[in-house]
Structures are given as C-alpha cells and as structure tokens.
Amino acid sequence: QVQLVESGGGLVQPGGSLRLSCIASISSREFYTMGWHRQAPGMERELVAFITNGGTTRYADPVKGRFTISRDNAKNTVYLQMNSLKPEDAAVYYCNAVTYRNEPYWGQGTQVTVSS
C-alpha cells in the first residue's frame, strides 16, 4: 500500500519559515503530480501547490511568492518551503500524490501553527 508521510510542521511566529517534507513509500517517479493541500478549522481543504514529474509548478494565489514546492525523485520526497508565514497560513497540511493512472494518495497531515 502506498504511504505518504509528512514531517516538518510546528509552531512558528508570523514572518517565520518552515519546510515541510513528504516521503513516499514507492518511487515518486510513479506520481505525475505531488503537492500540498491545507485545511484550517471549519474550512474546506484547499490546494496550496503542486509539482509535476517534469518540474512544472502551480501555486494558490495566497501563497505565491512566499512558498516554494520542489521534489527530489532520488529521495521519493516532495518539499514545501514556506517563508513569510502569516496567521492565515495556519492549518493542517496534507501531502498529496497522483499516479499516471489518476490514483490519488494522501498523507495523514502535519499541523502548522503561526502565532506570536
């Protein structure tokens, strides 16, 4: 069974940075896209960013210019570098990966808290 395991969440002050990591239990080359979604309390899960196997990236408007997604297929890992964090970025961040057969997989989530 495919597993995605996130790490790197935590508490950070506004303006601070965090880097999330998500490692897959299979070769990440099997995934057309890998990305991150987030869900704040009382809100729907929303896309943050994704990256294709070819390196094409897309970002949600609220995070453009502050977040950077990258993937290292040699390590089966996707990263999310988050800079200039704001209180509204606080949420549970979920790793997501979709295979070339359009099979989606999700991680368990990692909490990001932005507070002074």
N, C-alpha and C positions, 0 to 999 in steps of 0.2 A: 504494500500500500504506500502511495506517495505521501510523504510528510514534508511540511514546510515549518521550520522552527525559527521564530523571530527572537531577536535579542537587541538590547541597546536602549530600551525605554527607561524612563526615570523622571525625576523631578529636576527642572531647570528654571532659572529665573528668566523673566522676559528679556529678550535680546540675546539670550544664550544659544548654544548649539548642542545638538545630539546627532549621533549617527546610528541609524537602525540597520540591522543586518538580518537577512533571512537566508537560511541554508536549506537546500532541497536534499531529499534522500535519494534522488536519482540525478542523472546528469541533467544539468539545467539546459543543455542543448536540445532536450526534448520539448522545451517550452518555447512556443512562439513569442509569448509575452510574459513578462514578470513585472509585478508592480505592487503598489501600496494603495490601500484604501484606509479610511478612518471613520470612526463613529463616535460622536460625542453623546453624552446622556440626552435622551429624548429626541435625538436626531437620527435621520436615516444614514446608512453607510454611504460614503461618498468617495469617488476616485480622487486620489492625490496625484499619482504619477504612474506611468508605466514605461517600459523599455522593451523593444523587440529584440529578437536574436541578432538582428542586423545593426542594432545600436540606435534605432530611431526612438526618440523620447517624446512624451507628451506630458504636460503638467496642467493641473487645475489652475484656473486664474488666481485664486487666493495665495498660491504658493510660488508662482512664477517669480524667478529672480532670487528666491530665498532657499529653495530646496533643489537638490540635485540627485537624480537617480542614476545608478550605474550597476553594471553586472559583471561578474567575473566567472565565466563558464568553467574555468580551470578549478575554481573552488565551489562551483554549484551555488553561487551566492549572489543575491541582489542587495544593494545598499540604498539607503536614503539618507543623504546628508542634509540636515535641517539647520539652517542658520537664521539668525534674527527672529527667533521664535516669539510668538505672541500668545497671550492667554487664549485666544480663539483657536489656536492650534492644538490645544489640549484635547485628547481623545484616546481611544484605543486604536492603535494602528495595526492593520492586518496585511500580511503578505498574501499576494495572490499570484497564481501562475496558471497559464492556459496552454495546453499542448496543441500541437498541429492538428490534432483530431478534435479540437474545441472542447476538451475536457478541462473543467476548472478545478483548481485546488486552492484551499485556504489554510493559512496558519491559524494558530489559536489567539493571536493578538498580543500586543505589548502596550502597556499603558505609558502615555506621555502626559506629564503634568507640567504646566507652565504657570508658575506662581512665584511671587516675591515673598 
